[in-house]
Amino acid sequence: MSKTYTHGGDIYSYYEKYGRYPVDFSSSLNPLNAPLEVTNAYVEAYKYSFAYPPHDYKELREKISEKENTAVENICVSNGAGELIRYIPVIFKPKNALITAPAFSEYKKSLLECNVHEYLLKKENNFLIENNFLDNIAFKDIVFLTNPDNPIGNLINLDFIEKTAAKCRKENSYLVLDECFIDLAENGASAVPLIKNYNNLIIIKAFTKTYSFAGLRLGYALADEKLIDMIDNMLPEWRVSMPANMCGIAALSDKSFIHSSLEYIKKEKAYLINNLKSFGFTIYGSKANYIFFYADIFNLKERLEKHNILIRDCSNYNGLSKGYYRIAVKKHDDNKKLITALKEILNG
């Protein structure tokens, strides 16, 4: 198999190379373990392995509707956010698309059948999106935005998102808004309320980052009911496994978990950023549960691997060069290991 892997979290290749698993800062998951109810649900799910999952995932969608304060009819569940990113262009068959750069590589992969126009985020403007982005929407059939963006972690205010949705509607185009990291972003505000007024807006979210169970694969889309029906009818039946279904329901039963996570992330992120700045590294964005920085050490990823630490080298993102990296905010002991390793590297 010759498929090129371009994401973080590849602990298996690391194991093949070094014979051990790393402390993985390359995958930006919640540093706190999922609530205990999730573990119990995973074990319980084995009892139902003989049967297909419920075809409509009603209970899971009801739990999501409570969290998102929207109707069950506005929700469609999926096998991770990646499934939605790949299927949405198949459903709507765009001829011209607009994405930002740098951005999550799956957007461009999902748009191979159309002309992709990239809006370059500028280092001189701290990689923030500017108002002239709206001008680029003309003659586009679909627009992908991420809030907070990946890998930088800048937040887009809701006023700008609404202007984007309105501009897209004027152009008869769809706005796909990836909010997979919004729950773990400081002062993050979801655009879900906007789906009541914009029938061209599709929001993608996932349990992967928020509840730290990437291996279970569970995501969902929120949109106007007609759009949800189109997406739901295109996606495979029983796409969400019984363990993922039951773990999702259990995760949403813990009402305090996200708040506790945000408090922990805020504290540990401050610890990491203060140390990174003391090393002379330049921090950008970083409003989510990850930190994006520039270091004038072009082989930092390889050097940290020798310390059993894996970080995300962002040089393969379009619009970035060598020296740009992203790290997750992890538990304090792991964060201390990273800072200690960096000190050793910098001190020669």
C-alpha positions in Angstrom: 0.0 0.0 0.0 1.6 3.3 -1.1 -0.8 5.7 0.5 1.0 8.7 2.1 0.1 9.5 5.7 0.1 13.2 6.4 -1.5 13.5 9.8 -0.3 13.4 13.4 -0.9 10.5 15.7 1.2 7.9 13.8 2.5 6.1 16.9 2.7 2.8 15.0 5.4 3.9 12.5 7.3 5.3 15.5 7.1 1.9 17.2 8.3 0.2 14.0 11.3 2.6 14.0 12.2 2.7 17.7 10.6 -0.4 19.2 8.6 1.6 21.7 5.6 3.9 21.7 6.2 7.7 22.1 4.7 10.4 24.3 2.5 11.6 21.5 2.2 15.4 21.2 1.4 15.2 17.5 -2.3 14.3 18.0 -4.4 17.0 19.6 -6.8 15.1 21.9 -8.2 16.1 25.2 -5.4 15.5 27.8 -8.0 14.2 30.3 -9.3 10.7 30.0 -12.9 10.3 28.9 -15.4 10.0 31.7 -15.6 6.7 33.5 -19.1 6.2 32.1 -17.4 5.9 28.6 -15.3 3.0 29.8 -18.3 1.2 31.3 -20.3 1.8 28.1 -17.5 0.3 26.0 -17.5 -2.9 28.1 -21.3 -3.0 28.0 -21.3 -2.7 24.2 -19.8 -6.2 23.9 -23.1 -7.7 24.9 -24.6 -6.2 21.8 -21.9 -7.3 19.4 -24.3 -9.9 17.9 -26.7 -7.2 16.6 -26.5 -4.3 14.2 -26.5 -0.8 15.8 -29.8 1.1 15.7 -30.4 2.3 12.2 -31.4 5.8 13.2 -29.1 6.3 16.2 -32.0 8.1 17.8 -30.7 8.1 21.4 -27.3 9.3 20.4 -28.8 12.1 18.3 -31.1 13.1 21.1 -28.1 13.4 23.4 -26.3 15.5 20.8 -29.4 17.7 20.4 -29.4 18.4 24.1 -25.7 19.4 24.0 -26.1 21.5 20.9 -29.5 23.0 21.7 -30.9 22.1 18.3 -33.5 19.7 16.9 -32.7 16.0 16.4 -33.7 16.4 12.8 -30.7 18.7 12.3 -28.2 16.0 13.3 -26.6 13.2 11.4 -24.0 10.9 13.0 -20.9 9.5 11.2 -17.9 7.4 11.4 -15.7 10.3 12.5 -15.5 13.8 11.0 -13.3 12.4 8.2 -16.2 10.5 6.7 -18.3 13.7 6.5 -15.4 15.7 4.9 -15.0 13.0 2.2 -18.7 12.4 1.5 -20.1 16.0 1.4 -18.3 16.9 -1.9 -19.6 13.6 -3.3 -23.1 14.6 -2.4 -23.0 18.2 -3.6 -20.6 17.7 -6.6 -19.0 21.2 -6.5 -17.0 22.4 -9.5 -15.2 25.2 -7.7 -14.1 25.1 -4.1 -12.5 27.6 -1.7 -10.3 26.5 1.3 -7.8 28.3 3.4 -4.1 27.4 3.5 -2.6 26.1 5.7 -5.5 23.8 6.5 -6.3 20.2 7.3 -5.2 18.2 4.3 -8.4 16.1 4.1 -10.3 19.1 2.7 -8.2 19.2 -0.4 -8.2 15.4 -0.7 -12.0 15.4 -0.7 -12.1 18.0 -3.5 -10.1 16.1 -6.1 -13.0 16.2 -8.6 -13.2 20.1 -8.7 -11.0 23.2 -9.0 -9.7 24.1 -5.5 -8.8 27.7 -4.8 -6.7 28.3 -1.7 -6.8 31.5 0.3 -3.3 32.0 1.8 -3.2 32.9 5.5 -0.3 35.3 6.0 2.4 35.1 8.6 2.6 38.9 8.6 -1.0 38.9 9.9 -0.4 36.1 12.4 -2.2 33.7 10.0 -5.6 35.4 10.7 -8.3 35.3 8.1 -9.0 38.8 6.6 -12.1 40.4 5.3 -11.0 40.0 1.7 -11.7 36.3 2.1 -15.3 37.1 1.4 -14.4 38.4 -2.1 -12.9 35.0 -2.9 -16.3 33.3 -2.4 -17.5 34.6 -5.8 -18.2 31.7 -8.3 -17.4 29.0 -5.7 -19.8 26.1 -5.1 -18.5 25.1 -1.7 -16.3 26.7 1.0 -14.5 25.0 3.8 -13.6 26.8 7.0 -12.2 25.6 10.3 -12.9 27.2 13.7 -10.5 27.1 15.4 -8.3 26.5 12.5 -5.8 23.7 12.2 -2.8 23.7 12.7 -2.6 27.3 13.9 -5.5 27.5 16.4 -6.9 31.0 15.5 -10.5 31.6 16.3 -13.0 33.1 13.8 -15.7 35.3 15.4 -19.3 34.4 14.8 -20.0 37.7 13.0 -17.5 36.8 10.3 -18.8 33.3 10.0 -22.3 34.6 9.5 -21.0 37.1 6.8 -19.4 34.1 5.1 -22.6 32.0 5.3 -24.5 35.0 3.8 -22.0 35.5 1.0 -22.1 31.8 0.2 -25.9 31.8 0.1 -25.8 34.8 -2.3 -23.5 32.7 -4.5 -25.7 29.6 -4.2 -22.8 27.8 -2.5 -22.4 25.7 0.7 -20.4 26.6 3.7 -18.8 23.6 5.5 -17.6 24.7 8.9 -15.3 22.3 10.7 -15.7 22.8 14.5 -14.0 19.7 15.7 -11.8 21.6 18.2 -14.4 24.3 19.3 -15.3 22.6 22.5 -11.7 22.7 23.8 -11.0 26.3 22.6 -10.8 29.1 25.1 -13.7 31.4 24.5 -14.8 29.2 21.6 -18.3 29.9 20.4 -20.1 27.4 18.1 -22.0 28.6 15.0 -24.7 26.0 15.5 -27.4 28.6 16.2 -26.8 29.9 12.6 -28.2 26.8 11.0 -31.7 28.1 11.7 -31.2 31.0 9.4 -28.7 29.5 6.8 -29.9 26.4 4.9 -26.5 26.3 3.2 -24.4 25.9 6.4 -23.1 22.5 7.4 -21.2 22.2 10.7 -19.0 19.2 11.3 -18.1 18.1 14.9 -16.5 15.1 16.5 -16.1 13.3 19.8 -12.5 12.5 18.8 -10.9 15.6 20.3 -13.4 16.5 23.0 -13.6 13.1 24.6 -10.3 11.7 23.6 -11.4 8.5 21.9 -10.0 8.8 18.4 -10.0 5.0 17.9 -13.7 4.7 18.3 -14.4 7.1 15.3 -17.5 9.2 16.0 -18.5 12.4 14.5 -21.7 14.3 13.4 -23.0 17.0 11.1 -25.5 19.8 12.0 -27.4 21.5 9.3 -30.9 22.3 7.9 -33.1 19.2 7.9 -33.1 18.9 4.1 -29.3 18.9 4.0 -29.1 16.4 6.8 -31.5 14.1 4.9 -29.3 14.3 1.8 -26.1 13.5 3.9 -27.8 10.8 5.9 -29.1 9.1 2.7 -25.6 9.0 1.1 -23.7 7.7 4.1 -23.5 3.9 4.7 -25.9 2.1 6.9 -24.7 1.2 10.4 -21.7 3.5 9.9 -21.3 4.1 13.7 -20.4 0.9 15.6 -22.3 -0.1 18.7 -19.3 0.7 21.0 -19.0 4.2 19.4 -22.7 4.7 19.7 -22.9 3.7 23.4 -19.7 5.5 24.3 -21.0 8.7 22.6 -24.2 8.5 24.7 -22.2 7.9 27.9 -19.8 10.8 27.2 -22.7 13.3 26.7 -24.2 12.2 30.1 -21.3 13.9 31.9 -22.3 17.5 32.0 -19.1 18.8 33.8 -16.4 17.1 31.7 -15.9 19.8 29.1 -15.7 22.6 31.7 -13.1 20.6 33.7 -11.1 19.9 30.5 -11.1 23.6 29.6 -9.7 24.6 33.0 -7.0 21.9 32.9 -6.0 22.8 29.3 -5.8 26.5 30.2 -3.4 25.9 33.0 -1.2 23.4 31.2 -1.2 25.5 28.0 0.1 28.5 29.9 2.9 26.4 31.3 3.9 25.2 27.9 3.7 28.6 26.2 5.7 30.4 28.8 8.5 27.8 28.5 8.4 27.8 24.7 8.6 31.6 24.7 11.6 31.5 27.0 13.3 29.3 24.4 12.8 32.1 21.8 10.1 30.2 19.9 7.4 32.3 18.2 3.8 31.4 19.2 0.9 31.9 16.8 -2.8 31.4 17.4 -3.0 28.5 19.8 -6.5 29.2 21.1 -7.4 25.5 21.1 -6.0 22.5 22.9 -2.8 22.7 20.8 0.1 25.1 20.4 1.4 26.3 17.0 4.9 27.7 17.0 8.0 28.5 14.9 11.5 27.4 16.0 14.7 28.0 14.1 15.5 24.3 14.4 14.5 22.5 11.3 15.0 19.0 12.6 13.3 19.5 15.9 10.8 16.6 15.3 13.6 14.2 14.6 15.6 15.3 17.6 12.7 15.0 20.0 12.0 11.5 18.7 15.3 10.5 20.3 13.8 11.6 23.6 10.7 9.4 23.0 8.6 12.4 22.1 6.5 12.8 18.9 5.4 16.2 17.7 3.8 17.5 14.5 6.1 18.9 11.9 3.8 21.3 9.9 6.1 21.9 7.0 3.9 19.7 4.8 1.0 22.1 5.1 0.6 24.3 2.1 1.7 27.8 3.0 4.2 26.7 5.7 7.9 25.9 5.6 10.4 24.1 7.8 10.4 25.3 11.4 6.7 25.3 12.0 5.4 22.8 14.6 2.3 21.9 16.5 2.1 20.2 19.9 -0.9 19.1 21.9 -1.5 20.1 25.4 -1.1 17.0 27.5 -1.0 16.0 31.1 1.5 17.8 33.3 4.0 15.0 33.6 4.1 14.6 29.8 4.4 18.4 29.3 7.3 18.5 31.8 9.0 15.7 29.7 8.7 17.8 26.6 10.1 20.9 28.2 13.0 18.9 29.8 13.8 17.4 26.4 13.8 20.8 24.7 16.1 22.2 27.3 18.5 19.4 26.7 18.4 19.9 22.9 18.9 23.7 23.2 21.7 23.3 25.6 23.5 21.0 23.3 
